Amino acid sequence: MTTDSQVLVVNHGQTLEMLCKFSTYEFDMFNNPIVWKKFQRSEEHQINMMGNIFEPFLSTKRFKISFGADVPRFSFPLHVISK
C-alpha cells in the first residue's frame, strides 16, 4: 500500500501529524510492516520500521509514531514536533 504524495507546509513551532489509515480483516504486522519514508529531491530515507524510529530521525527527538487498531480499522500516525 502506498499513498499519494502530499506537500505539507507548517510554520515554525507547529507540530505536524501525518496519518496513515487503512481497513482490513487480515493484518499481520510481521508480514506487513508499516514504514514511513522521507523523499527529498533524489534522496530517500526510511524513517521507521513499525514503532522503531531510525537514525538520524531518532536522535532529533522530533518524531513519534503511534498505532491504533480497532479491527477492521487501523491507524498509524507519524507526529513531527517542531523545535
C-alpha positions as CSV (number, residue, x, y, z in Angstrom):
1,M,0.0,0.0,0.0
2,T,1.3,3.4,-0.9
3,T,-0.3,6.8,-0.6
4,D,-0.3,9.8,-2.9
5,S,2.4,12.4,-2.4
6,Q,1.5,15.5,-0.4
7,V,3.1,18.8,0.2
8,L,2.7,19.9,3.8
9,V,3.7,23.4,4.9
10,V,3.9,24.3,8.6
11,N,5.1,27.4,10.4
12,H,8.0,27.4,12.9
13,G,6.8,26.0,16.2
14,Q,3.9,23.9,14.7
15,T,3.5,20.2,15.1
16,L,2.6,18.1,12.1
17,E,0.6,14.8,12.1
18,M,0.6,12.6,9.0
19,L,-2.0,9.9,9.3
20,C,-2.0,6.5,7.6
21,K,-5.4,4.9,7.8
22,F,-6.5,1.6,6.3
23,S,-9.1,-1.2,6.7
24,T,-8.6,-4.9,6.6
25,Y,-9.7,-8.0,8.4
26,E,-6.3,-9.7,7.9
27,F,-3.4,-7.6,9.1
28,D,-0.2,-9.0,10.4
29,M,2.5,-6.5,11.5
30,F,5.3,-9.0,10.9
31,N,4.3,-9.8,7.3
32,N,3.1,-6.3,6.5
33,P,5.3,-3.8,8.4
34,I,4.2,-0.1,8.2
35,V,7.0,2.1,7.0
36,W,7.2,5.9,6.7
37,K,9.8,7.3,4.2
38,K,11.1,10.7,3.6
39,F,11.7,11.7,-0.1
40,Q,13.6,14.9,-0.8
41,R,14.9,15.7,-4.2
42,S,16.7,12.5,-5.3
43,E,17.2,11.2,-1.7
44,E,15.1,8.6,0.0
45,H,15.3,7.8,3.8
46,Q,13.3,5.3,5.7
47,I,12.1,6.8,9.0
48,N,11.0,3.7,10.8
49,M,10.2,0.0,10.9
50,M,6.8,-0.1,12.7
51,G,7.3,1.6,16.1
52,N,11.1,1.8,15.8
53,I,12.4,5.1,14.6
54,F,15.8,5.0,12.8
55,E,18.7,7.5,12.9
56,P,19.2,10.3,12.2
57,F,15.5,10.9,13.0
58,L,15.6,9.2,16.4
59,S,18.3,11.4,17.9
60,T,16.4,14.6,17.0
61,K,13.6,13.5,19.3
62,R,11.1,15.2,16.9
63,F,9.4,12.1,15.6
64,K,6.8,10.0,17.4
65,I,4.8,7.1,16.0
66,S,1.7,5.6,17.4
67,F,-0.5,2.6,16.4
68,G,-4.3,2.3,16.7
69,A,-6.2,-0.9,16.0
70,D,-10.0,-1.3,16.0
71,V,-10.4,-4.2,13.6
72,P,-11.0,-3.7,10.7
73,R,-9.8,-0.1,11.0
74,F,-6.1,0.7,11.7
75,S,-4.3,4.0,12.0
76,F,-0.5,4.7,12.1
77,P,0.2,8.4,12.5
78,L,3.6,10.0,12.4
79,H,4.0,13.1,14.5
80,V,6.7,15.6,13.7
81,I,7.3,18.0,16.6
82,S,8.8,21.4,15.7
83,K,11.8,22.6,17.8
